[in-house]
């Protein structure tokens, strides 16, 4: 069975600090996708990134960057110069093909990030 | 923009009532999903559907059923609501293999 572990339940930082959210996954699939989602206090999950298992290049988008390392089964997310608006719960997820068609996601339990002034 | 809508943001029901949660997406996605979210447990998949009239059990299907009569609509049904079904319910849709887009969620309280 697939598994996603986000060991950090809650992280508190002061604005402008850099912060890294950890994600470790387990899968037997050779082809899979990894995702990060943000859930602000309003409650709606917002898609941030999708990474194919064949693409280990790191990705940067503004203050966000992602480090995918297949050797350690990790897909970590770093926010540079954090801001109060980054305060949210962040979820890492792993896709899995299912019998009959389609994909389903296995989510980690989430990391609550609090950015304070 | 993809839009996934859910029929209610907040719902209060009594134990034993039949509850319908509706979800509609406007992007012609094949796949639709129902999750529940509870503190400390993350999102857990209840049911999903990869085509009209098709449904598959997720990780926690007990006490729930679903209906997908049209491609854009996916309904979650609680046949006889119980207090342990008090939770946030999230609907999502996607093209195969791609990111899921989520609705705003329905916070259900069963008294």
Interface residues (C-beta under 8 A of the other chain):
Chain A: X9 X33 X35 X37 X42 X43 X44 X45 X47 X50 X91 X95 X98 X100 X101 X102 X103 X104 X105 X106 X107 X108 X109 X110
Chain B: X30 X31 X33 X35 X40 X41 X42 X43 X44 X45 X48 X49 X50 X51 X54 X56 X58 X88 X90 X92 X94 X96 X97 X98 X99 X100 X101 X102 X103 X104 X105
